[in-house]
Amino acid sequence: MERAGGGVRRAVCRIAACVLLVMGLHLPVAQAQSAPGVSIASVDGIALQGRTAVLDLTLAVRNTGSLALPLQAVRFHLAFTDIDVADGQSTEPVTIPAGGEAKLPVRLTVDSTRLLAVFATLPPDGQVSYTLQGHAEIGLTMLQVPFSHEGTVTLSLR
């Protein structure tokens, strides 16, 4: 008698699993995550230390999507006026609400020679063009959404 009850329970569980599977097949496919807008909000500090320099930036990351963006990391390559400067990444995960923005502090160690090459061509107002290319790692799945941005920012040795 006990054996028959266990078989019925297993059969009911199998049927329930099949129903859930079939129902799941009819759910709409989630929209692909749109690329976040990533730009340099500010250059917060530049410290020359012999052959290397430390560059402290604040990145502005805009969620252009209609869902919250669970951002694990932003990995990027930075170039100023077509001079490759550094590769970098954010270090703290953050969730950005739909249509919202987050500021991410980033510290880069760069080659002083490359940074000085940028300063050698810097106009008096300190405005320099830059390019950020990379990807945002979304959620625990580490889905990588590429981004690219060109802009201008002010540089100065204070």
C-alpha positions, 0 to 999 in steps of 0.5 A, a space after each residue: 500500500 505504501 509503495 503505491 502511494 509513493 508511485 502516485 506521488 512521483 507520477 503527480 510530481 512528474 506531471 506537475 514538472 511537465 506542466 510547468 515546463 510547457 507553461 514556461 515555453 509560452 512565456 515571452 523571451 526576456 528582452 536583451 539588455 541594452 548597452 549601458 552608457 559609460 562615460 568619464 564624469 570626472 578626473 579626480 586626481 593624477 599622481 606621477 610616480 616615476 615610470 607609472 602614474 595613478 589616474 583616479 576617475 569617476 565613471 558615469 554609468 547610465 542604465 538606458 534599459 527599462 529594467 534594473 541593471 545589476 552591474 557586477 563590473 565595468 571593464 574598459 580600455 581608455 585612450 586620450 587623443 588616440 593615445 592608448 593609456 590604460 585598461 581598467 575596471 570597476 571594483 564594486 557591484 551596483 544595481 542601477 535602476 531603470 533609466 538611472 545612473 551610478 557614479 563608479 570611482 576607478 583607480 588606474 595605474 598608467 605608464 607615465 610616458 603615455 600620460 605625459 604624451 597626452 599632456 604634451 599636446 594638451 590645449 590651454 583649457 585642458 580639454 582632451 578627447 577620450 574613448 572608452 571601449 569595453 563591456 559591462 558584466 551584468 548579474 551573476 551570470 556575467 553576461 557581457 554587454 559591450 559599450 563604446 563612448 567618445 567624449 571630452 574631459 578636463 585634465 590638469 596636473 594640480 
